[in-house]
């Protein structure tokens, strides 16, 4: 890539470090450092010691690049996650070619309501087959498998992200530094979108890109579980996740294991699933059902009546839109909702229950039952509670660790353990 800048008059381009100049086929693209506009140039050789310059061919935001730079570099997981989240929010369709799928695949796609096609490497034990099973159940979604798929491409009708990040929470972390280096580029020009779209269509229809059957999923789950257990017991050392369980007595370990086995195959769905609800369009009728559901499980009918029914509908919708926005950090979302006052007087326990209705596998609520189990087994971690947005985020980290230690399918199943333990207690 060479560096040029279009002069203030806009009639020529000279070598400089203040603009970006890139070749695409037989055309050359330059970005004007003065106006911020995009230019297509035709190069010619000029004098003065071989110094490059260009003659203006066209200057229009309606160029092949749409008035945008051909590529934007995304230097960490948070930037990649943000770019994918923005495309998901604004696009009508998405085509994904990713090597591995994690159980938090919905994080980056929660705001996407359109048609989705995914190609993944199902037979690899780095792909969570239960996550693929959930992905297949998503409406307007088709998923196929391709052995050896190692690309990481997120294509939409508005732009495409190409890089190193798989469809997993670790690769698409909300934090800039997550112990894993990732990088990608965002391409929004038509030339790139068309070329990558053609590549994806070729893969999608290829003979060795296959549909996923129930038998495929069952075999993948068996291999995945076997590989996972092997990793957790290598050298007989405690993993990062299970350090806090070392102090448990043999009796407590056994009881927790029995509780986990009892709920392992249970569905985490709540009595009022909100996965398919578009928060900006949620109806009063649905809000009444939500208030009734929360009242049955938590009591205090007046609280939910005041927050969800009596408040301005546009304010409630706005609060739920923020609460469900997976492109934002969970602590940031909770803080924004609390500070807005749009669904006050609801606090973290109630908001976490609403989050559970939205994504039950990911958001176990923190309530008095949760606290009781953690205290009884001596697992109450400092900072993990419902006292603040950050405290709830700490609880989600602990729930993830608990789910791995107890060999549960998701953090949401930790709440099933909580209910199994406390169902006969007067709380």
C-alpha positions as CSV (number, residue, x, y, z in Angstrom):
1,X,0.0,0.0,0.0
2,X,1.3,3.5,-1.0
3,X,0.5,6.7,0.8
4,X,-0.9,9.7,-1.1
5,X,-3.1,12.7,-0.4
6,X,-5.4,14.7,-2.7
7,X,-4.5,18.3,-2.7
8,X,-6.9,21.0,-1.5
9,X,-8.0,21.8,-5.1
10,X,-8.9,18.2,-5.6
11,X,-7.2,17.9,-9.0
12,X,-4.2,15.7,-8.3
13,X,-2.7,13.3,-5.8
14,X,0.8,13.4,-4.4
15,X,2.8,11.0,-2.2
16,X,2.2,11.8,1.4
17,X,1.6,10.1,4.8
18,X,-1.6,11.9,5.3
19,X,-3.8,9.9,3.0
20,X,-4.4,6.2,2.1
21,X,-4.0,5.0,-1.5
22,X,-4.9,1.5,-2.6
23,X,-5.2,-0.4,-5.9
24,X,-8.3,-2.4,-6.7
25,X,-8.1,-4.1,-10.1
26,X,-7.2,-1.3,-12.6
27,X,-8.6,1.5,-10.5
28,X,-6.8,3.3,-7.6
29,X,-8.5,4.7,-4.5
30,X,-7.4,7.6,-2.5
31,X,-8.7,9.2,0.7
32,X,-8.5,13.0,0.9
33,X,-6.9,14.1,4.2
34,X,-8.5,17.6,3.8
35,X,-12.1,16.8,2.9
36,X,-12.4,13.3,4.1
37,X,-13.9,12.3,0.7
38,X,-13.0,9.3,-1.4
39,X,-11.5,9.6,-4.9
40,X,-10.8,7.3,-7.8
41,X,-7.6,8.1,-9.6
42,X,-5.7,7.2,-12.7
43,X,-2.0,7.1,-12.2
44,X,0.6,8.5,-14.6
45,X,4.3,8.9,-14.2
46,X,5.5,12.4,-13.5
47,X,8.9,13.9,-13.2
48,X,10.8,15.1,-10.1
49,X,12.8,12.0,-9.2
50,X,10.0,9.5,-9.9
51,X,7.6,11.0,-7.4
52,X,4.2,9.5,-7.9
53,X,1.1,11.6,-8.6
54,X,-2.4,10.9,-9.9
55,X,-4.9,12.5,-12.1
56,X,-8.5,12.7,-10.9
57,X,-10.9,10.4,-12.6
58,X,-13.9,10.6,-10.3
59,X,-14.7,12.0,-6.9
60,X,-18.1,10.9,-5.6
61,X,-19.5,9.3,-2.5
62,X,-21.5,7.1,-4.9
63,X,-18.3,5.4,-6.1
64,X,-17.7,1.6,-5.9
65,X,-16.5,2.3,-2.3
66,X,-19.6,4.1,-1.3
67,X,-17.5,7.0,0.1
68,X,-15.9,4.7,2.6
69,X,-12.4,3.4,3.1
70,X,-11.9,0.0,1.5
71,X,-10.8,-1.6,4.8
72,X,-10.9,-0.9,8.5
73,X,-8.5,-2.8,10.8
74,X,-10.0,-4.3,13.9
75,X,-7.2,-4.9,16.4
76,X,-8.8,-6.8,19.3
77,X,-11.8,-9.0,20.2
78,X,-13.9,-6.1,21.5
79,X,-13.6,-4.1,18.2
80,X,-14.4,-7.3,16.2
81,X,-17.4,-8.0,18.3
82,X,-18.6,-4.4,17.9
83,X,-18.3,-4.4,14.1
84,X,-20.2,-7.7,13.9
85,X,-22.8,-6.5,16.3
86,X,-23.4,-3.3,14.2
87,X,-23.7,-5.3,11.0
88,X,-26.1,-7.7,12.7
89,X,-28.2,-4.8,13.9
90,X,-28.5,-3.2,10.5
91,X,-28.4,-6.0,8.0
92,X,-31.2,-8.2,6.4
93,X,-29.1,-11.3,5.9
94,X,-25.9,-12.9,7.2
95,X,-23.7,-15.6,5.8
96,X,-21.1,-17.0,8.3
97,X,-18.2,-19.3,7.5
98,X,-16.6,-20.1,10.8
99,X,-14.4,-22.9,12.1
100,X,-15.8,-23.3,15.6
101,X,-19.1,-22.4,17.3
102,X,-19.2,-21.8,21.1
103,X,-22.2,-21.9,23.4
104,X,-22.4,-18.1,23.5
105,X,-22.9,-17.8,19.8
106,X,-26.0,-15.7,20.3
107,X,-24.0,-12.9,21.9
108,X,-23.0,-11.2,18.7
109,X,-26.2,-12.2,16.8
110,X,-28.8,-11.3,19.4
111,X,-29.8,-8.1,17.5
112,X,-30.0,-9.8,14.1
113,X,-33.5,-10.7,13.0
114,X,-32.9,-11.7,9.3
115,X,-32.0,-14.8,7.4
116,X,-28.8,-16.6,8.6
117,X,-26.7,-19.2,6.9
118,X,-23.7,-20.8,8.7
119,X,-21.0,-23.2,7.6
120,X,-18.9,-24.7,10.5
121,X,-16.6,-27.6,11.3
122,X,-18.9,-29.7,13.3
123,X,-16.7,-32.8,13.7
124,X,-13.9,-30.7,15.4
125,X,-14.0,-31.1,19.2
126,X,-13.4,-27.3,19.3
127,X,-17.0,-26.8,18.2
128,X,-19.7,-27.1,20.8
129,X,-22.3,-29.4,19.2
130,X,-24.9,-28.4,21.7
131,X,-24.4,-24.8,20.6
132,X,-24.9,-25.9,17.0
133,X,-28.0,-27.7,18.0
134,X,-29.4,-24.4,19.5
135,X,-28.3,-22.5,16.4
136,X,-30.2,-24.8,14.1
137,X,-33.4,-24.1,16.2
138,X,-33.1,-20.4,15.5
139,X,-35.8,-19.2,13.1
140,X,-34.8,-18.3,9.5
141,X,-31.5,-20.2,10.0
142,X,-29.7,-22.9,8.0
143,X,-26.5,-24.6,9.2
144,X,-24.2,-26.9,7.3
145,X,-21.0,-28.6,8.1
146,X,-17.7,-28.8,6.2
147,X,-14.7,-30.7,7.5
148,X,-11.6,-28.6,7.5
149,X,-13.5,-25.3,7.6
150,X,-11.1,-22.9,9.2
151,X,-12.2,-19.5,7.8
152,X,-13.7,-16.8,10.0
153,X,-15.9,-14.7,7.7
154,X,-19.0,-12.7,8.7
155,X,-20.8,-11.6,5.6
156,X,-23.8,-9.3,5.4
157,X,-25.5,-7.2,2.7
158,X,-23.8,-4.1,4.2
159,X,-20.3,-5.3,5.0
160,X,-18.1,-8.2,5.9
161,X,-15.7,-9.0,8.7
162,X,-12.8,-11.3,7.8
163,X,-10.3,-12.3,10.5
164,X,-9.2,-14.8,13.1
165,X,-12.3,-14.8,15.5
166,X,-14.6,-17.8,15.7
167,X,-18.2,-17.6,16.8
168,X,-17.4,-17.9,20.5
169,X,-17.4,-15.7,23.6
170,X,-13.6,-16.1,24.0
171,X,-12.8,-15.0,20.5
172,X,-15.5,-12.2,20.6
173,X,-14.9,-11.0,24.1
174,X,-16.4,-7.8,25.4
175,X,-13.0,-6.9,26.7
176,X,-10.1,-5.6,24.6
177,X,-7.7,-8.0,26.3
178,X,-8.9,-11.5,27.0
179,X,-5.8,-13.5,26.9
180,X,-6.3,-14.3,23.3
181,X,-5.0,-12.1,20.4
182,X,-7.5,-11.6,17.6
183,X,-7.6,-9.3,14.6
184,X,-9.8,-8.7,11.6
185,X,-10.7,-6.3,8.8
186,X,-14.1,-4.7,8.1
187,X,-14.8,-4.4,4.4
188,X,-17.8,-2.3,3.3
189,X,-17.2,-1.7,-0.4
190,X,-19.3,-3.5,-3.0
191,X,-16.3,-5.1,-4.8
192,X,-15.3,-7.0,-1.7
193,X,-18.8,-7.9,-0.7
194,X,-19.5,-9.3,-4.1
195,X,-16.3,-11.3,-4.3
196,X,-16.7,-12.8,-0.8
197,X,-20.4,-13.5,-1.5
198,X,-19.4,-15.5,-4.6
199,X,-16.8,-17.4,-2.5
200,X,-19.4,-18.3,0.2
201,X,-22.0,-19.4,-2.4
202,X,-19.5,-21.7,-3.9
203,X,-18.7,-23.3,-0.5
204,X,-22.4,-23.5,0.4
205,X,-23.3,-25.6,-2.7
206,X,-20.1,-27.7,-2.7
207,X,-20.4,-31.5,-2.6
208,X,-18.4,-31.7,0.6
209,X,-20.5,-29.1,2.4
210,X,-23.2,-31.2,4.0
211,X,-26.4,-30.9,5.9
212,X,-26.3,-31.7,9.6
213,X,-28.3,-34.7,10.8
214,X,-29.3,-35.8,14.3
215,X,-26.8,-38.6,14.1
216,X,-24.1,-36.1,13.2
217,X,-24.9,-34.1,16.3
218,X,-25.0,-37.1,18.6
219,X,-21.6,-38.3,17.4
220,X,-20.2,-34.8,17.8
221,X,-21.5,-34.5,21.3
222,X,-20.0,-37.8,22.3
223,X,-16.6,-36.8,20.9
224,X,-16.8,-33.3,22.4
225,X,-17.7,-34.6,25.9
226,X,-14.8,-37.2,25.8
227,X,-12.3,-34.5,24.7
228,X,-13.5,-32.1,27.3
229,X,-13.2,-34.6,30.2
230,X,-9.7,-35.4,29.0
231,X,-8.6,-31.8,29.1
232,X,-10.0,-31.3,32.6
233,X,-8.1,-34.2,34.1
234,X,-4.7,-33.9,32.4
235,X,-1.9,-34.5,35.0
236,X,-4.5,-34.6,37.7
237,X,-4.1,-30.8,38.2
238,X,-6.9,-28.4,39.1
239,X,-8.0,-26.3,36.2
240,X,-8.4,-22.5,36.3
241,X,-12.2,-23.0,36.7
242,X,-12.2,-25.5,39.6
243,X,-9.7,-23.9,42.0
244,X,-12.5,-22.7,44.4
245,X,-13.9,-26.3,44.7
246,X,-10.7,-27.6,46.3
247,X,-11.9,-26.8,49.7
248,X,-15.2,-28.7,49.4
249,X,-15.7,-31.7,51.6
250,X,-16.3,-35.1,50.0
251,X,-19.8,-35.0,51.1
252,X,-20.5,-31.6,49.6
253,X,-18.9,-32.6,46.3
254,X,-21.1,-35.7,46.2
255,X,-24.3,-33.7,46.9
256,X,-23.5,-31.1,44.2
257,X,-22.7,-33.9,41.7
258,X,-26.1,-35.6,42.5
259,X,-27.9,-32.3,42.0
260,X,-26.1,-31.7,38.7
261,X,-27.0,-35.2,37.4
262,X,-30.7,-34.6,38.3
263,X,-30.9,-31.4,36.2
264,X,-28.3,-32.1,33.5
265,X,-30.9,-32.9,30.8
266,X,-33.5,-30.4,31.9
267,X,-34.6,-27.6,29.6
268,X,-33.5,-24.1,30.9
269,X,-36.5,-22.4,29.2
270,X,-38.5,-20.1,31.5
271,X,-42.3,-19.9,31.6
272,X,-42.1,-16.8,29.4
273,X,-39.4,-17.1,26.7
274,X,-38.5,-13.7,25.1
275,X,-35.8,-14.9,22.7
276,X,-37.8,-13.9,19.6
277,X,-39.2,-10.7,20.9
278,X,-38.0,-7.4,19.3
279,X,-37.8,-5.1,22.3
280,X,-38.6,-2.0,20.2
281,X,-41.9,-3.6,19.2
282,X,-42.9,-5.5,22.4
283,X,-46.6,-5.1,23.2
284,X,-48.4,-4.2,26.4
285,X,-49.9,-7.7,26.3
286,X,-46.5,-9.3,26.4
287,X,-45.4,-6.9,29.2
288,X,-48.4,-8.0,31.2
289,X,-47.5,-11.6,30.8
290,X,-43.9,-10.8,31.8
291,X,-45.2,-8.9,34.9
292,X,-47.4,-11.9,35.8
293,X,-44.6,-14.4,35.3
294,X,-42.2,-12.4,37.5
295,X,-44.8,-11.9,40.2
296,X,-45.4,-15.7,40.4
297,X,-41.7,-16.4,40.8
298,X,-40.7,-13.5,42.9
299,X,-43.8,-12.0,44.4
300,X,-44.3,-8.2,44.8
301,X,-46.9,-7.7,42.1
302,X,-47.0,-3.9,42.7
303,X,-43.3,-3.7,41.7
304,X,-43.7,-5.2,38.3
305,X,-47.0,-3.4,37.7
306,X,-45.4,-0.1,38.4
307,X,-42.2,-0.8,36.3
308,X,-43.6,-2.6,33.3
309,X,-47.3,-1.6,33.0
310,X,-47.7,1.9,34.3
311,X,-44.6,3.4,32.8
312,X,-44.5,5.0,29.3
313,X,-44.4,2.2,26.7
314,X,-41.6,3.8,24.7
315,X,-39.5,4.1,27.9
316,X,-40.0,0.4,28.7
317,X,-39.1,-0.6,25.2
318,X,-36.0,1.6,25.3
319,X,-34.9,0.0,28.6
320,X,-35.4,-3.5,27.2
321,X,-33.6,-2.7,24.0
322,X,-30.5,-1.6,26.1
323,X,-30.8,-4.6,28.4
324,X,-30.9,-7.1,25.5
325,X,-28.1,-5.4,23.5
326,X,-25.4,-8.1,23.4
327,X,-22.9,-5.8,21.7
328,X,-22.5,-4.1,25.0
329,X,-20.9,-5.3,28.2
330,X,-23.4,-6.8,30.6
331,X,-22.4,-4.5,33.5
332,X,-22.6,-1.4,31.2
333,X,-26.1,-2.5,30.1
334,X,-27.4,-2.9,33.6
335,X,-25.9,0.4,34.7
336,X,-27.5,2.3,31.7
337,X,-30.9,0.8,32.5
338,X,-30.7,1.6,36.2
339,X,-29.5,5.2,35.5
340,X,-32.3,5.8,33.0
341,X,-35.0,5.1,35.5
342,X,-37.2,3.9,32.7
343,X,-38.3,0.7,34.5
344,X,-37.6,1.7,38.1
345,X,-37.9,0.5,40.8
346,X,-36.6,-2.8,39.3
347,X,-33.1,-3.6,40.5
348,X,-30.5,-6.3,39.6
349,X,-32.5,-9.4,40.9
350,X,-35.5,-8.5,38.7
351,X,-33.4,-7.4,35.7
352,X,-31.4,-10.7,35.9
353,X,-34.8,-12.6,35.9
354,X,-35.8,-10.7,32.7
355,X,-32.4,-11.5,31.2
356,X,-33.0,-15.2,31.9
357,X,-36.3,-15.0,29.9
358,X,-34.3,-13.6,27.0
359,X,-31.3,-16.0,27.1
360,X,-31.9,-18.8,29.8
361,X,-28.7,-20.7,29.0
362,X,-26.5,-17.6,29.5
363,X,-28.1,-15.6,32.3
364,X,-28.8,-17.4,35.5
365,X,-30.5,-14.9,37.9
366,X,-28.9,-14.0,41.3
367,X,-31.6,-14.1,44.0
368,X,-32.1,-15.3,47.6
369,X,-32.1,-19.0,46.4
370,X,-28.8,-18.5,44.7
371,X,-27.3,-16.9,47.8
372,X,-28.5,-19.8,49.9
373,X,-26.9,-22.5,47.8
374,X,-23.6,-20.6,47.7
375,X,-23.5,-20.0,51.4
376,X,-24.5,-23.6,52.3
377,X,-21.7,-25.0,50.2
378,X,-19.1,-22.4,51.1
379,X,-18.9,-21.2,47.5
380,X,-19.9,-17.5,48.0
381,X,-17.2,-15.7,46.0
382,X,-16.2,-12.2,47.0
383,X,-17.9,-9.7,44.7
384,X,-20.4,-12.1,43.2
385,X,-23.9,-10.9,44.1
386,X,-26.8,-8.8,42.9
387,X,-25.6,-5.7,44.7
388,X,-24.4,-3.9,41.6
389,X,-23.9,-4.4,37.8
390,X,-20.3,-5.4,38.3
391,X,-21.3,-7.8,41.1
392,X,-23.8,-9.6,38.8
393,X,-21.1,-9.8,36.1
394,X,-18.9,-11.6,38.7
395,X,-21.7,-14.0,39.4
396,X,-21.9,-14.8,35.6
397,X,-18.2,-15.7,35.7
398,X,-18.7,-17.9,38.7
399,X,-21.8,-19.6,37.1
400,X,-19.6,-20.4,34.1
401,X,-17.0,-22.0,36.4
402,X,-19.7,-23.9,38.3
403,X,-21.2,-25.3,35.0
404,X,-17.8,-26.5,33.9
405,X,-16.9,-28.1,37.3
406,X,-20.3,-29.9,37.4
407,X,-20.2,-30.9,33.8
408,X,-23.4,-29.0,33.0
409,X,-24.3,-27.9,29.5
410,X,-24.5,-24.2,30.2
411,X,-24.4,-21.6,33.0
412,X,-28.2,-21.5,32.9
413,X,-28.2,-25.1,34.2
414,X,-26.6,-23.7,37.4
415,X,-30.0,-22.1,38.1
416,X,-31.6,-25.5,37.7
417,X,-29.2,-26.8,40.4
418,X,-30.2,-23.9,42.6
419,X,-33.9,-24.7,42.3
420,X,-33.3,-28.4,42.8
421,X,-31.5,-27.7,46.1
422,X,-33.9,-25.0,47.4
423,X,-37.2,-26.3,46.2
424,X,-38.2,-27.7,49.6
425,X,-36.9,-24.8,51.6
426,X,-39.1,-22.0,52.8
427,X,-37.5,-18.9,51.1
